[in-house]
Amino acid sequence: MRIGRALAVVVISSALAAGVLTPAASAHPGRDRPTGIPPLTDDRGRVLTLRGWNVEDKANRGDAALTAVTEKHFRDLRAKGFDFARLLIFWDDLEPVRGRYSERYLRRIDRILDWARTYGIQVLLDSHQDVFGPAFGHRGIPAWATRTDGLPFTPHPDDWFAEYFEPAVQRAFTHLYEDADLRRAQADMWRVLADRFEHHPAVIGYDLINEPMGELREGEDLPAAARRIEAEQLTPMYNRLARAVRSVDPGTWIFVEPTPIVGEGVPTGLGRIKDRRAVYAPHLYNTAMEAGADYDPAAGWIESYEAAVTAYPKEQRIPVVVGEWGPLNNGLPLMNRFYREAVASLNRYSSGWAGYVWCYGGGYCALDERGGFRTNKELTATPYAPAVAGTVHSDMYDAAARVYRLTYTAARRGATEISLPPSARGWRVSVVGRAVVRGDAPHGGVLRVDARDGARVAVTVREAGSHG
């Protein structure tokens, strides 16, 4: 979500009125993931950490969609030290005519997943929508599945997020959630996707819908509307779609999102997702920053967000992976501090995250035209453990000292993996405990640690010249 200027004030004012934007207590760098939030795991039971970026092609080219996504995206992701991609896919490309699924589009997704597998990138397939879909000049839900009851729609070319609050768009969401035939169509779409990609080794999960919105009732402020929509419409929808996925795919992780209003520290109203492999997948965007403001540490936004966003997964006992984050104006004076504090916060409570967006150029792009990180975005590339074979006791990176430390008790679940981003200075690795480091990655790459079952292992990685 990139909330527009006009809505920024409305969202913040409504949240303040509801009493949900009071800053939480100061966060503590290096604190373990909050008790009660379980980690993401693989089929061997290893504890997973996903670090990566969104990968997209939003151009509506019909059967030629996704052509802007290339093998280079995944080669560069791995070369920069990442292992995760949230791949945007669109229902309107998959099923342009009701009941007719594009085999050509499915083959293009297959090809992209094969590139991801080649470079060791795990992929989340995200059923993406922006302002519902092509009926309103965007992408997502097909025009044939868009019902507006004749309500008006006025485009906002300079503030596209405001279009979510147009009567026609809001009513279209209501029909998607409540009309029996559209419910079946959405479930059928997910059965097609899950049946096709269940066995692809690059696929780690399915994100059932991007940034769902809904219809506000008269006199209802945004936080109250968001909690009602999440409780009464999104929760039943997610359970319907989970059942559809499970009819063909018994084991792939299912990711569910709250409304974008969670970005202002508004606790979600989502209820229980009745699936044993559900993941909570909120986004991290701040309305003021998306409207062009610099980061304001005194506002306590990151602390408020962390407090609110951890309540639901603690209650439901499900992992957290933040599906999108990152400001547009990454070069403003305080953005260096923002990136450091946001990364530290995300790493405290989540099993991973995907920045927005892995592309080459300006705007939200992570990289410039030559493939180098744009200002401050290099701070997202740090050492981390994509997989830990055992019980994690501490897992932290000290950015100031340029030192990464992992301690765990090993179990017979395979190798522990340590990912090191490129470093001209080089990395120095030391291990304490009954363990052996496999591989050689002095200037970046992936190390493997084999440990004796039950051994207490401490891995320390220092960048050359650091004093940690």
Backbone torsions as a table, in degrees:
resi	resn	phi	psi	omega
1	MET	NA	134.3	170.7
2	ARG	-122.1	87.8	-173.1
3	ILE	-64.9	134.7	-176.7
4	GLY	-77.5	168.8	-175.3
5	ARG	-60.6	-44.3	-175.6
6	ALA	-63.8	-35.7	-178.2
7	LEU	-82.8	-18.7	-176.5
8	ALA	-57.9	-48.3	-178.4
9	VAL	-65.3	-39.7	-178.9
10	VAL	-63.0	-46.6	-178.4
11	VAL	-62.9	-48.7	-177.7
12	ILE	-63.8	-43.6	-178.7
13	SER	-63.6	-42.6	179.3
14	SER	-64.3	-41.3	-179.3
15	ALA	-66.7	-39.8	177.5
16	LEU	-63.6	-40.2	179.3
17	ALA	-63.6	-33.3	-179.7
18	ALA	-82.6	-5.6	177.6
19	GLY	74.8	31.0	-176.2
20	VAL	-113.7	9.1	-179.1
21	LEU	-114.8	23.7	175.2
22	THR	-76.7	132.2	-177.8
23	PRO	-61.3	141.4	176.4
24	ALA	-82.6	177.6	176.1
25	ALA	-62.6	153.6	-178.3
26	SER	-58.2	139.4	179.2
27	ALA	-81.1	157.3	-177.2
28	HIS	-115.3	111.6	178.5
29	PRO	-55.8	137.0	176.4
30	GLY	88.3	-5.3	177.7
31	ARG	-63.6	141.0	177.7
32	ASP	-64.1	161.8	175.6
33	ARG	-53.4	136.0	-175.2
34	PRO	-53.9	138.4	178.9
35	THR	-56.3	133.8	178.3
36	GLY	103.9	-12.7	175.6
37	ILE	-100.7	108.7	-177.2
38	PRO	-73.4	156.5	178.8
39	PRO	-82.9	160.6	167.1
40	LEU	-72.6	143.1	-179.5
41	THR	-134.3	160.2	174.2
42	ASP	-97.4	-174.0	-174.6
43	ASP	-71.5	-8.4	174.9
44	ARG	-99.9	0.2	-179.6
45	GLY	86.1	6.7	176.9
46	ARG	-70.4	144.1	177.7
47	VAL	-76.9	124.7	-175.3
48	LEU	-103.3	145.7	167.6
49	THR	-128.1	124.1	-179.9
50	LEU	-103.9	127.6	174.9
51	ARG	-132.8	124.1	-179.8
52	GLY	-176.9	-151.2	-170.5
53	TRP	-144.8	158.5	170.9
54	ASN	-73.1	143.7	176.6
55	VAL	-126.3	130.2	-170.3
56	GLU	-148.5	158.4	163.6
57	ASP	-142.7	100.2	-175.2
58	LYS	-87.7	-3.6	179.6
59	ALA	-64.5	134.3	179.0
60	ASN	-90.6	93.5	-177.9
61	ARG	-111.1	14.1	-177.0
62	GLY	65.2	-128.5	-177.0
63	ASP	-66.9	-14.7	-179.1
64	ALA	-92.1	9.0	-177.0
65	ALA	-62.8	158.9	179.5
66	LEU	74.3	7.3	-179.0
67	THR	-71.2	-18.8	178.4
68	ALA	-77.4	-12.9	175.7
69	VAL	-87.8	123.8	-174.1
70	THR	-125.2	170.7	176.6
71	GLU	-59.6	-31.3	-179.3
72	LYS	-58.2	-36.7	179.2
73	HIS	-55.0	-45.3	-175.0
74	PHE	-79.9	-35.0	174.9
75	ARG	-61.4	-43.0	-178.7
76	ASP	-73.1	-35.0	175.3
77	LEU	-56.3	-50.0	-179.4
78	ARG	-66.1	-39.7	-178.6
79	ALA	-64.2	-29.1	178.8
80	LYS	-87.0	-1.9	174.9
81	GLY	100.6	15.8	-178.7
82	PHE	-105.0	159.5	-178.0
83	ASP	-133.2	14.2	-168.8
84	PHE	-141.8	139.2	173.9
85	ALA	-137.6	131.6	171.6
86	ARG	-97.5	106.7	-173.3
87	LEU	-92.7	118.8	179.0
88	LEU	-76.1	125.1	172.7
89	ILE	-126.9	158.3	-169.1
90	PHE	-129.6	127.9	178.9
91	TRP	-59.2	-37.1	-178.2
92	ASP	-67.0	-25.3	173.0
93	ASP	-81.1	-35.9	-178.1
94	LEU	-70.6	-40.6	-175.5
95	GLU	-132.9	71.3	-176.7
96	PRO	-65.6	-26.4	175.6
97	VAL	-123.8	135.9	-176.1
98	ARG	-51.9	123.2	176.2
99	GLY	84.6	-2.1	179.6
100	ARG	-116.4	106.9	-176.8
101	TYR	-94.8	137.7	-175.3
102	SER	-80.3	108.5	176.8
103	GLU	-65.8	-33.4	178.9
104	ARG	-63.3	-41.0	178.0
105	TYR	-65.3	-42.8	177.8
106	LEU	-61.1	-39.3	178.2
107	ARG	-66.0	-35.1	177.5
108	ARG	-66.5	-40.1	175.4
109	ILE	-62.4	-43.0	176.7
110	ASP	-55.0	-45.4	-178.1
111	ARG	-63.5	-42.2	178.5
112	ILE	-63.0	-42.6	178.8
113	LEU	-63.8	-34.2	176.7
114	ASP	-65.0	-38.7	175.1
115	TRP	-62.4	-44.1	179.5
116	ALA	-59.0	-43.6	179.7
117	ARG	-61.8	-41.3	-179.3
118	THR	-56.2	-38.1	-175.2
119	TYR	-103.0	12.1	176.2
120	GLY	68.7	34.6	179.7
121	ILE	-102.0	127.1	175.5
122	GLN	-88.3	139.3	-169.9
123	VAL	-119.6	133.5	169.0
124	LEU	-102.1	120.4	177.7
125	LEU	-83.9	114.5	-174.3
126	ASP	-105.9	115.1	174.1
127	SER	-76.2	98.5	-165.6
128	HIS	-94.4	141.8	168.6
129	GLN	-140.4	143.5	169.3
130	ASP	-128.0	122.4	-177.8
131	VAL	49.6	47.3	174.6
132	PHE	72.1	-59.7	-178.2
133	GLY	170.0	-163.5	-172.7
134	PRO	-65.1	-19.7	176.9
135	ALA	-61.2	-21.8	-179.8
136	PHE	-117.6	20.0	175.4
137	GLY	83.7	18.7	-177.6
138	HIS	-128.6	-153.1	-176.1
139	ARG	-127.6	152.4	173.5
140	GLY	138.3	-107.9	-175.6
141	ILE	-75.3	133.1	-176.2
142	PRO	-59.6	155.7	178.2
143	ALA	-60.6	-34.3	-178.8
144	TRP	-68.4	-16.5	179.0
145	ALA	-103.9	16.5	-177.1
146	THR	-107.8	117.1	-179.1
147	ARG	-123.7	125.1	-173.8
148	THR	-118.0	-7.0	-176.7
149	ASP	57.2	25.7	177.8
150	GLY	75.8	10.9	179.6
151	LEU	-71.9	156.4	-173.4
152	PRO	-77.7	154.3	172.5
153	PHE	-138.1	124.3	176.6
154	THR	-117.2	119.7	178.2
155	PRO	-63.8	150.8	175.3
156	HIS	-126.9	81.0	-173.0
157	PRO	-61.0	-24.5	-179.7
158	ASP	-97.8	0.0	-176.3
159	ASP	-156.2	67.0	-168.3
160	TRP	-62.6	-27.5	-179.7
161	PHE	-64.8	-26.1	176.9
162	ALA	-61.9	-22.2	179.9
163	GLU	-65.4	-22.1	175.7
164	TYR	-61.5	-22.3	-176.0
165	PHE	-99.6	9.2	171.4
166	GLU	-73.0	139.9	-176.0
167	PRO	-55.0	-39.9	-178.0
168	ALA	-65.1	-40.5	-179.1
169	VAL	-67.5	-44.6	179.9
170	GLN	-62.0	-41.4	179.5
171	ARG	-66.7	-34.3	178.4
172	ALA	-61.4	-39.3	176.5
173	PHE	-63.8	-42.2	179.8
174	THR	-58.8	-43.8	179.1
175	HIS	-65.5	-39.1	178.8
176	LEU	-59.8	-41.7	-177.3
177	TYR	-76.1	-28.9	-167.4
178	GLU	-113.6	-22.0	-177.8
179	ASP	-80.0	127.5	-173.3
180	ALA	-59.7	-41.1	-177.4
181	ASP	-69.9	-34.8	177.3
182	LEU	-72.2	-34.7	173.7
183	ARG	-59.0	-45.5	-179.9
184	ARG	-64.6	-40.3	-178.3
185	ALA	-63.8	-42.7	179.5
186	GLN	-65.9	-40.9	177.6
187	ALA	-64.6	-40.7	178.2
188	ASP	-62.1	-40.7	178.8
189	MET	-59.1	-44.2	-179.7
190	TRP	-69.9	-31.6	174.9
191	ARG	-63.8	-39.7	178.0
192	VAL	-61.9	-48.1	-178.6
193	LEU	-64.4	-46.9	-176.8
194	ALA	-67.1	-37.7	178.4
195	ASP	-65.6	-36.4	-177.9
196	ARG	-73.2	-40.8	-168.4
197	PHE	-111.5	6.4	-179.2
198	GLU	-51.3	-43.8	-172.5
199	HIS	-95.8	3.7	179.3
200	HIS	-73.9	125.3	-174.1
201	PRO	-66.3	-16.9	179.7
202	ALA	-81.6	-18.2	-173.0
203	VAL	-84.3	120.1	176.8
204	ILE	-102.0	-22.5	-177.7
205	GLY	-170.7	173.2	178.6
206	TYR	-124.2	122.8	175.4
207	ASP	-94.7	110.5	-163.2
208	LEU	-67.8	-33.3	172.4
209	ILE	-162.4	138.6	-179.7
210	ASN	-81.1	131.7	169.3
211	GLU	40.8	60.4	-179.0
212	PRO	-64.6	142.7	176.8
213	MET	-122.0	-165.2	-178.9
214	GLY	-172.9	-169.6	-172.3
215	GLU	-101.2	124.1	176.8
216	LEU	-78.7	143.2	176.2
217	ARG	-94.5	158.3	-177.8
218	GLU	-59.0	129.8	178.2
219	GLY	82.8	2.9	-176.1
220	GLU	-96.6	129.9	175.7
221	ASP	-83.4	171.2	-173.6
222	LEU	-63.6	-47.0	179.0
223	PRO	-59.1	-42.3	179.2
224	ALA	-65.5	-42.2	178.7
225	ALA	-63.6	-42.5	-179.6
226	ALA	-60.6	-45.5	-179.1
227	ARG	-65.2	-38.1	177.4
228	ARG	-66.2	-46.0	-179.8
229	ILE	-60.4	-42.2	-179.5
230	GLU	-65.3	-41.9	-177.0
231	ALA	-74.2	-43.7	-168.8
232	GLU	-96.6	-22.2	-176.9
233	GLN	-120.2	-45.6	-177.3
234	LEU	-71.9	-42.3	-178.7
235	THR	-59.4	-50.0	176.0
236	PRO	-60.9	-38.4	178.9
237	MET	-61.9	-46.3	-179.1
238	TYR	-62.7	-38.6	178.4
239	ASN	-68.2	-36.1	174.8
240	ARG	-62.9	-48.0	-176.8
241	LEU	-69.2	-33.9	175.9
242	ALA	-62.3	-42.3	177.4
243	ARG	-63.0	-38.2	178.8
244	ALA	-64.0	-45.4	178.3
245	VAL	-61.4	-45.6	-176.6
246	ARG	-67.7	-17.3	177.0
247	SER	-68.5	-17.9	179.6
248	VAL	-127.6	-18.6	-175.3
249	ASP	-137.9	106.3	-173.6
250	PRO	-80.8	-13.9	-166.8
251	GLY	-131.2	-13.4	-176.0
252	THR	-70.9	141.2	-179.3
253	TRP	-61.2	143.0	177.8
254	ILE	-114.3	123.6	-177.0
255	PHE	-103.4	132.2	-179.4
256	VAL	-124.3	139.7	-177.1
257	GLU	-112.2	145.9	166.5
258	PRO	-79.3	-177.4	170.3
259	THR	-69.1	161.0	-179.3
260	PRO	-64.6	-12.8	-177.0
261	ILE	-64.5	-17.5	177.2
262	VAL	-58.9	-23.3	-179.8
263	GLY	-60.3	-19.1	178.2
264	GLU	-97.1	19.3	179.2
265	GLY	78.6	23.6	178.4
266	VAL	-89.1	117.9	179.2
267	PRO	-60.1	140.9	-178.1
268	THR	-73.5	152.5	173.5
269	GLY	-99.7	8.4	179.5
270	LEU	-56.6	142.0	174.3
271	GLY	-95.9	-161.6	-175.5
272	ARG	-74.2	130.8	171.3
273	ILE	-94.2	115.5	-170.9
274	LYS	-84.4	64.8	179.1
275	ASP	-147.0	134.8	-174.4
276	ARG	-74.5	-9.9	-179.2
277	ARG	-126.9	49.3	176.3
278	ALA	-92.1	146.5	178.3
279	VAL	-128.7	134.5	175.3
280	TYR	-84.0	127.2	-170.2
281	ALA	-130.5	64.9	178.1
282	PRO	-72.1	168.2	173.9
283	HIS	-111.4	155.8	-175.6
284	LEU	-119.1	90.2	175.3
285	TYR	-133.8	141.5	179.9
286	ASN	-109.6	130.0	-174.2
287	THR	-61.6	-42.1	-178.3
288	ALA	-64.1	-43.4	-179.8
289	MET	-67.9	-36.3	177.8
290	GLU	-70.3	-21.3	176.1
291	ALA	-87.0	3.5	174.2
292	GLY	111.9	-4.1	-177.9
293	ALA	-77.6	155.9	172.7
294	ASP	-76.6	166.2	176.1
295	TYR	-64.9	136.3	178.7
296	ASP	-119.3	94.2	-177.7
297	PRO	-58.0	-32.0	-176.8
298	ALA	-68.6	-18.4	-178.1
299	ALA	-72.0	-18.7	178.0
300	GLY	71.3	22.4	-175.4
301	TRP	-64.4	-48.1	-178.1
302	ILE	-60.2	-40.6	178.9
303	GLU	-65.3	-42.3	178.8
304	SER	-64.2	-42.6	179.1
305	TYR	-61.8	-47.3	-177.8
306	GLU	-60.4	-42.8	-179.9
307	ALA	-62.9	-42.9	-177.9
308	ALA	-72.8	-41.2	-171.4
309	VAL	-77.1	-16.7	179.4
310	THR	-90.1	-14.0	-176.4
311	ALA	-64.8	-47.0	-176.7
312	TYR	-64.5	-50.6	-179.5
313	PRO	-65.4	-29.1	174.9
314	LYS	-65.8	-42.3	-179.8
315	GLU	-67.8	-41.5	-174.8
316	GLN	-90.3	-9.9	-179.7
317	ARG	60.2	54.0	177.3
318	ILE	-132.6	152.9	178.9
319	PRO	-68.2	166.2	177.0
320	VAL	-123.1	131.1	168.9
321	VAL	-134.0	119.8	-178.3
322	VAL	-81.4	117.6	-169.2
323	GLY	-81.3	-24.1	177.7
324	GLU	-149.4	143.8	170.2
325	TRP	-168.6	161.0	176.3
326	GLY	124.4	128.2	-177.2
327	PRO	-79.7	162.0	176.6
328	LEU	-73.0	-46.9	-174.3
329	ASN	-93.3	71.5	-172.2
330	ASN	-74.7	-6.2	-178.2
331	GLY	-100.0	5.1	179.7
332	LEU	-66.4	160.7	-169.5
333	PRO	-55.4	-36.9	-176.0
334	LEU	-98.8	7.6	-178.0
335	MET	-70.6	-25.8	175.0
336	ASN	-61.1	-45.0	177.5
337	ARG	-64.7	-40.1	178.7
338	PHE	-57.6	-49.2	-177.6
339	TYR	-61.2	-41.3	-179.9
340	ARG	-64.7	-44.4	-177.3
341	GLU	-73.8	-36.0	178.7
342	ALA	-67.1	-44.0	178.5
343	VAL	-62.1	-43.3	179.1
344	ALA	-61.5	-41.3	179.1
345	SER	-66.3	-49.7	179.9
346	LEU	-56.1	-40.3	-176.8
347	ASN	-72.9	-19.2	179.9
348	ARG	-69.9	-41.5	-168.8
349	TYR	-118.3	-13.8	-172.5
350	SER	-104.0	160.5	170.8
351	SER	-90.0	8.4	176.8
352	GLY	150.8	179.0	-177.9
353	TRP	-161.8	160.4	175.3
354	ALA	-129.5	116.2	176.4
355	GLY	-69.9	163.2	177.3
356	TYR	-118.3	115.2	9.9
357	VAL	-147.8	154.0	-177.7
358	TRP	-84.7	91.5	178.2
359	CYS	-148.7	177.0	-170.7
360	TYR	-120.3	108.5	-179.4
361	GLY	151.7	-141.2	-177.8
362	GLY	-102.8	-158.1	178.0
363	GLY	62.3	-130.5	-178.8
364	TYR	-81.2	-4.8	-173.6
365	CYS	-57.5	137.9	177.7
366	ALA	-71.1	-30.4	-171.5
367	LEU	-120.3	154.1	172.7
368	ASP	-84.4	-178.5	-175.5
369	GLU	-62.4	-22.6	-179.1
370	ARG	-93.0	-1.6	177.3
371	GLY	92.7	7.1	175.6
372	GLY	-91.1	153.9	178.0
373	PHE	-61.5	139.1	171.5
374	ARG	-78.4	166.0	-170.8
375	THR	-47.2	126.5	176.5
376	ASN	74.2	-14.9	-177.3
377	LYS	-76.0	-13.6	173.9
378	GLU	-65.7	-17.8	-179.6
379	LEU	-71.5	-11.0	176.0
380	THR	-80.1	-16.0	-176.2
381	ALA	-97.1	99.4	-179.2
382	THR	-132.8	163.8	172.8
383	PRO	-62.6	145.7	175.8
384	TYR	-162.0	171.7	-179.3
385	ALA	-109.9	99.7	178.0
386	PRO	-59.1	-30.6	180.0
387	ALA	-148.8	133.4	177.2
388	VAL	-122.6	121.5	-180.0
389	ALA	-88.3	80.3	-179.3
390	GLY	152.0	-163.7	-179.0
391	THR	-97.0	121.1	-177.9
392	VAL	-81.1	129.7	175.8
393	HIS	-101.1	-40.6	175.0
394	SER	-152.5	147.3	-175.5
395	ASP	-154.2	103.2	-176.2
396	MET	-151.1	152.6	174.7
397	TYR	-120.8	125.9	176.0
398	ASP	-94.3	101.9	-175.3
399	ALA	-65.7	-35.6	-179.0
400	ALA	-67.0	-41.6	-179.1
401	ALA	-88.2	-12.4	-176.9
402	ARG	58.5	49.8	-179.2
403	VAL	-132.0	132.4	176.5
404	TYR	-113.0	135.6	179.5
405	ARG	-131.9	134.5	176.2
406	LEU	-132.6	127.6	172.4
407	THR	-125.1	138.3	-179.0
408	TYR	-157.5	161.5	171.5
409	THR	-101.9	120.2	-171.1
410	ALA	-72.7	149.4	174.1
411	ALA	-136.9	160.7	-177.3
412	ARG	-78.5	76.3	-177.8
413	ARG	-130.2	13.6	-175.9
414	GLY	106.9	-164.7	-176.1
415	ALA	-89.7	148.9	167.9
416	THR	-83.6	140.2	-178.2
417	GLU	-115.9	137.6	176.0
418	ILE	-121.4	123.6	179.4
419	SER	-102.0	127.8	-179.7
420	LEU	-117.2	124.7	178.2
421	PRO	-71.8	166.0	179.2
422	PRO	-58.0	139.6	176.5
423	SER	-145.7	121.1	176.9
424	ALA	-66.9	-31.0	179.2
425	ARG	-72.5	-32.6	-179.2
426	GLY	98.2	157.9	-179.7
427	TRP	-112.0	143.1	174.7
428	ARG	-118.4	128.6	-173.4
429	VAL	-116.9	134.6	173.3
430	SER	-132.4	147.7	-178.7
431	VAL	-132.0	133.7	173.8
432	VAL	-114.7	131.5	-177.9
433	GLY	121.3	176.4	-177.3
434	ARG	-82.9	77.7	-174.7
435	ALA	-151.2	156.4	179.4
436	VAL	-130.3	134.4	176.4
437	VAL	-88.6	128.9	177.5
438	ARG	-107.8	139.2	177.4
439	GLY	101.0	168.4	-177.5
440	ASP	-139.6	109.0	-178.0
441	ALA	-136.7	61.6	-175.6
442	PRO	-64.1	-28.6	-179.0
443	HIS	-116.0	19.9	178.0
444	GLY	123.5	149.5	-178.8
445	GLY	139.6	-163.3	-176.3
446	VAL	-115.9	128.0	173.8
447	LEU	-104.9	152.4	175.2
448	ARG	-121.2	137.3	-179.2
449	VAL	-116.8	117.5	174.5
450	ASP	-100.4	126.9	-175.5
451	ALA	-130.1	152.7	175.5
452	ARG	-67.6	138.0	179.8
453	ASP	-55.1	127.5	179.6
454	GLY	87.8	-6.0	-178.4
455	ALA	-71.7	141.4	171.3
456	ARG	-87.2	120.1	-172.1
457	VAL	-120.3	136.5	174.4
458	ALA	-125.9	119.8	178.9
459	VAL	-109.6	129.3	176.8
460	THR	-124.0	130.3	178.7
461	VAL	-122.8	123.5	179.4
462	ARG	-120.8	136.8	171.2
463	GLU	-76.2	137.0	-178.3
464	ALA	-54.2	134.3	-178.7
465	GLY	92.2	-6.3	179.2
466	SER	-78.3	163.0	-177.2
467	HIS	-122.7	19.4	-179.7
468	GLY	-76.5	NA	NA
